[in-house]
Amino acid sequence: MAIRKFISAALVAGTVVTAGLASAGSASAFTADCQGGQVCLYYNSSAHGYGAVYVENTSIENYAGLTFKAGKNGSSGAGVAVKNNAAAVDNHWYGTFNVFYNSGWDCSVACQAIPMNSRRDLNSQLKNNNASGEFVGP
């Protein structure tokens, strides 16, 4: 009888531990690096955990010379140039944020609007092909 109680207790404990691990794994690992009025460009897409970040609070006509820094979502990509290396955007600004394929906010090849209070992976034309970003009024 004591063996049965021990086995039952072990099974219950194992179930509790397994349930705890399953719920911990299903929680979103994303933590916002941005505050109100900012936009974050991430080195990785959501599928790859976002990684290093570039925090922006003004329109940038050309990302040349700017680099990603380690952020709350990891350091993968830290030190890499922002221009042509962003994969995702988190918009905490009070309007739309546009990402452009070309420098100078030129949408002749491709651009993508990121709505206020949203997080998006860049589309296939812009992933690792971002040259400028612009805040557009609310």
C-alpha positions as CSV (number, residue, x, y, z in Angstrom):
1,M,0.0,0.0,0.0
2,A,2.8,2.4,0.8
3,I,4.4,1.8,-2.6
4,R,1.1,2.6,-4.3
5,K,0.9,5.9,-2.4
6,F,4.4,6.7,-3.3
7,I,3.8,6.0,-7.0
8,S,0.6,8.1,-6.9
9,A,2.4,11.0,-5.2
10,A,5.3,10.8,-7.7
11,L,2.8,10.9,-10.7
12,V,1.0,13.9,-9.2
13,A,4.3,15.8,-8.7
14,G,5.4,14.9,-12.2
15,T,2.2,16.2,-13.6
16,V,2.4,19.5,-11.7
17,V,6.0,20.0,-12.9
18,T,5.2,19.1,-16.5
19,A,2.2,21.5,-16.5
20,G,4.3,24.3,-15.1
21,L,7.0,23.8,-17.8
22,A,4.3,23.7,-20.5
23,S,2.7,26.9,-19.4
24,A,6.1,28.6,-19.0
25,G,7.1,27.6,-22.6
26,S,3.8,28.9,-24.1
27,A,4.1,32.4,-22.7
28,S,5.4,35.0,-25.0
29,A,9.1,35.7,-24.6
30,F,8.7,39.2,-26.1
31,T,9.5,42.2,-23.8
32,A,9.0,45.7,-25.2
33,D,12.2,47.7,-25.5
34,C,10.2,50.8,-26.5
35,Q,8.3,53.3,-24.4
36,G,5.6,55.7,-25.6
37,G,6.7,57.8,-28.5
38,Q,9.3,55.3,-29.7
39,V,9.7,52.7,-32.4
40,C,12.0,49.7,-32.1
41,L,13.6,47.9,-35.0
42,Y,14.7,44.4,-34.3
43,Y,17.5,42.3,-35.8
44,N,15.4,39.1,-35.8
45,S,11.8,38.3,-36.7
46,S,9.3,37.2,-34.1
47,A,10.0,33.5,-35.0
48,H,13.7,34.0,-34.0
49,G,13.1,35.9,-30.8
50,Y,13.7,39.5,-32.0
51,G,17.2,39.8,-30.6
52,A,19.1,43.1,-30.7
53,V,17.3,46.4,-31.0
54,Y,17.6,49.9,-32.4
55,V,15.3,52.4,-30.6
56,E,14.1,55.3,-32.7
57,N,12.3,58.5,-31.6
58,T,12.7,60.6,-34.8
59,S,12.4,59.9,-38.5
60,I,15.7,58.6,-40.0
61,E,16.4,59.4,-43.6
62,N,19.2,56.9,-43.9
63,Y,20.1,54.2,-41.4
64,A,23.8,54.1,-42.5
65,G,26.2,54.3,-39.5
66,L,23.6,53.2,-36.9
67,T,23.9,49.8,-35.1
68,F,21.7,47.4,-33.1
69,K,22.3,47.1,-29.4
70,A,21.6,44.2,-27.0
71,G,18.0,44.6,-25.7
72,K,15.5,43.0,-23.5
73,N,14.9,40.3,-26.1
74,G,18.6,39.3,-26.5
75,S,21.8,40.3,-28.1
76,S,21.7,38.4,-31.3
77,G,22.7,41.1,-33.9
78,A,24.2,43.5,-31.4
79,G,26.8,45.7,-33.2
80,V,25.4,44.9,-36.7
81,A,24.3,47.8,-38.9
82,V,20.6,48.7,-38.8
83,K,20.5,49.6,-42.5
84,N,19.4,46.4,-44.4
85,N,19.4,44.2,-41.4
86,A,16.0,44.8,-39.6
87,A,13.4,42.0,-39.5
88,A,10.7,43.3,-37.2
89,V,9.3,46.6,-35.9
90,D,7.5,47.4,-32.6
91,N,5.6,50.8,-32.9
92,H,4.9,52.5,-29.6
93,W,4.5,55.9,-31.2
94,Y,1.2,57.8,-31.4
95,G,0.8,57.2,-35.2
96,T,1.9,55.1,-38.1
97,F,5.6,54.3,-38.6
98,N,6.7,53.6,-42.2
99,V,9.7,51.5,-43.2
100,F,11.3,52.1,-46.6
101,Y,13.4,50.0,-48.9
102,N,15.3,53.1,-50.1
103,S,16.9,56.0,-48.2
104,G,15.2,59.3,-48.1
105,W,11.7,57.8,-47.4
106,D,11.4,56.8,-51.0
107,C,8.6,54.2,-51.5
108,S,9.3,53.7,-55.2
109,V,10.5,50.1,-54.6
110,A,8.8,49.1,-51.4
111,C,7.5,50.4,-48.0
112,Q,5.5,49.1,-45.1
113,A,3.2,50.9,-42.7
114,I,3.4,49.7,-39.1
115,P,0.2,50.8,-37.3
116,M,0.2,52.5,-33.9
117,N,0.7,50.2,-30.9
118,S,1.5,47.1,-33.0
119,R,4.5,44.8,-33.6
120,R,5.1,43.4,-37.1
121,D,7.7,41.3,-38.9
122,L,8.8,43.2,-42.0
123,N,7.3,41.8,-45.2
124,S,9.5,39.8,-47.7
125,Q,10.5,42.9,-49.7
126,L,11.7,44.8,-46.6
127,K,13.2,42.1,-44.3
128,N,16.9,42.9,-44.3
129,N,16.2,45.6,-46.9
130,N,15.4,48.6,-44.7
131,A,17.1,51.9,-45.5
132,S,14.9,54.6,-43.8
133,G,12.0,55.0,-41.4
134,E,9.5,57.8,-40.9
135,F,7.0,58.8,-38.2
136,V,3.6,59.8,-39.8
137,G,1.2,61.9,-37.9
138,P,-1.5,60.3,-35.8
